[in-house]
């Protein structure tokens, strides 16, 4: 069997083809007291869509590992709440733990 030759010229990196991620930088979304009040107001009015939007936006701005530890839930649970492809139907205990972690 003949020897295979190696490519002499290295391929260019695909770094230029990566998309730059624009993070959420809103000070309102990082304000845990404001977010907790908004989430409670959404619960009072029964607006589940707004609840999910506010919770998702807040979780995207903060450290999910830290919130998961404070709330006593798994990180995967928080990522499942953020995922738009999954059905949003969390248990009451999960929601109350997250809100308690926000105000702590």
N, C-alpha and C positions, 0 to 999 in steps of 0.2 A: 504494500500500500504506500502510495506516495505521500510525502510530507505536505501538510497544508501550510500555505503561506499566511502570514498574519498581515493585518491591515497596517500599512505604514503611517497613514495620515489619521490622527484621532478625529473622531466625530465631534461636532460642535454640541455644546450643552444645550438642553432644551429649556434653560432658565428663562429665556426671552419669551417663550410661549406660555409661561405661567401667568395666571391672572392675579392681579394684586387685590387682596381682600381689604375692603373698607370696613373697619370696625365701627360699632356703635359707640359714639362718644358723647351722648346726651347726658348732661348733668342731672336732668329729671329722672332718667332711667336708672341712674346710680343711687338716687336718693331712696333709701329703703323705706323710710317712713311714708313718703309720698306714694310709693308703689304699693305698700301694704294697705294704705287707706283707699287707694283706687281699686285694689282687688276686693276689698271688703264691700265697697260701694257696688261693684259689679255683681257680687253675690247677692246683695240686698235687692237689686233691681232684676236679677235673674238673667243678666246679659252674659251668656257663656262665651260668645264670640269675642267680646271685648276683653273678658277675663283672660282668655287664652292669648290674645295679642299682647296684652300688657305683661303677662307672665313670661311669655316667650322673649319679648324685647328685653325685659330685665335680666333674664337668665343669660342672654347673649352678651350682656355688658359686664357681668360679674364672674368671679371664679366659681365654677360649678362644683369643684371638689370641696371648697370651703362651705358652700351652701348645703351640699349633701351631708357633710359631717355635722353641721349645726342642726340640720333637720332630722338627722338619723335615717335618711333614705339613701338608696344607692345612686351613684352617679348616672348609671344607665337609666334610672327612672327619670331623672331630669332631662336627659337627652331624648327619651321617649316623649316627654311632654313638649319638647321643642320641635320634634320631627313633624312636619306638616302632612306627611304621607300616612301617619298613624292616626287612629281614632283617638280623640281627646275625651277620655272618660276616666279621670283619676278618682281614686277613693277619697272619701272625706278626710280620712286620717292623713293621707299624703298632702292634701291641700292645707290642712290645719298645721301640719309640721313645717311646711315651707313658709307659711305666713308667720308662724312663731319664730322661725329662723331669721326672717327678714327684720323683725322688730327687735331681735335680741342684740 
